[in-house]
């Protein structure tokens, strides 16, 4: 099977987000064994959800949206209820905080190994608001491609 660059980037970014999910699961979610994800259409597959359930025992359901405005408006209409994880564009996070629709991440419970220090320090794009982190660093689309230098032989242009 051959993957296009777009398919690869989408799969890699979503796999990273879903793989990081167990760190963000609160006690209520773990007790219910259900995780409700609201994310960009086409970013999460049935295979990814099945893999997540196999690894965690938690059933994850996925509801897609098509635009940042659709995400914000539906959360405002429901007063931020109905979903456990959302995937907004990072520069939109302060608006969700202004409307009190999201909670900060419990950064002490997240294993940041493998995350670039520069990505964690880069709080000026919206993921950190008033000193609290609401968004885990990620790579998406044509913005960046991340790779492990020990496993990929890539000539870098600086």
N, C-alpha and C positions, 0 to 999 in steps of 0.2 A: 504494500500500500504506500503510495506517495502522498506526502502532505505538502500543501502549498505553504509559503512563508506565513501567510495570514492565518491559516489553520494552525500551524505550529505555535505562533505567538499567542493566539487566542487560547489554545489548549494549555500552553505552559503557564500563562498568567492565571487562568482559572484553576488549574491544578494547584498552583501555589496558594491561591486564596482558599480553596477548599482544604488543602493540606494544613493550612494554618488554623483552620476553623476550630479544632478541638481546644486550642488555647483560649478561644474567646467564648466557649460555651459556659453559661452560668449554671448554677445548681438547679434552677427551675427547668432548664432545657434538659439537663442530664436526667432529672427525675422523670420527665415526661417522655424521654427518648424520642423527641421530635425537634427538628431544627427547621425553621421556616426562612428561606432565602429569597430575597427580592433582588434580582440582578439583571444586567443587560441581556436582552434577547440573544440567544445563540451562544452564550458564554459557558453554560453548564449543560452537560449531556446526561442522559439517563445512565450511561456507563460510569460517569464520575460520581453520581449520586449512589449507585449500587456499590462502588468501591468504598465510598465514605461509610456507608452502612456496614459493610463487611469489616472495616477496620475499627469502627467505633461502637457499633451496635445501635447507633442513633439513626432514625429515619429522617432523611432530609427531603423537604419538598421545595420545589423551585417555581417561582412565579416571575415571568419575564416582564421587562418594561423596555420602551424604545428610546426614551429621551430623559435627560436630567429633569426637565420640567414635569414630565409624567410622574417620575419618582417623587419629586418634592410635593406636587399637588396631591397625590394619593396619600402620602404620609400626613400631610396637613389635614386632609379630610378625615383621616382616622385617628388624629391626635397622636400619630407616631406608633400606633399599635398594629398588630397583625404580622410583624416580621421580626426575626431575631438578628438577621444580618442583611445589610444593604451594601451596595457597591456604587456609591456616587463618585463622580469625578472629583478628585482631591480639592480642586479650587472652589468647589461648591460646599464643602464641609462647614465653613463658618455660618452659612445660611441655615443649615440644619440645627446648629447649636443655638442660633438666635431664636428659632422657633421651638426650642427645647424638645426636639424630635429624636435626639440620639444621646447616648451615654458615652463617657470616655472609656477607653480600653483600660483594663486592669493590667498595666504594663509589667507588674511584678509576676504575673502568671504566664507571660508569653516568653517562649524560648526564642531569643533574637539571634541565636547562633546561625550563621549563614547570611545574615542581613548585613549589607554594607554599612559601615559606620557613617559614611557620608549621607546615606539615605535616611538613617535615623536622626542625624543632626540637621537635616534639611527641613526645618519646621516652618520655613517662610512661605510655603506654597498652600497652606491651609489645613494640613492634617493635624496640626497642633494649634489649639485655640486656648488662650489664657493659661498657658503652661500645661494643658491636659491634652493627651494624644487621643484622637478620635479615628485615626486612619492608619492602617499598617502600610508601610512602604511597599510599592509594587512597580513592576515594569509592564507596560502595555503598548501594543501597536508599534508604530514607527518611532515612538519616542526613545526607545532603548531596547537593546537586547543584552541580557545578562548571561554570562557563562563562567564556568569554573576554570581558571587558568591551568589547573593541574590536569584537567581532563580534555581540554579543547586546545588544539594547536591553531591559534588564530593570530594573524599579523595585525597588530593594532596601529592605527594611524593616530598620531597625537598632535 
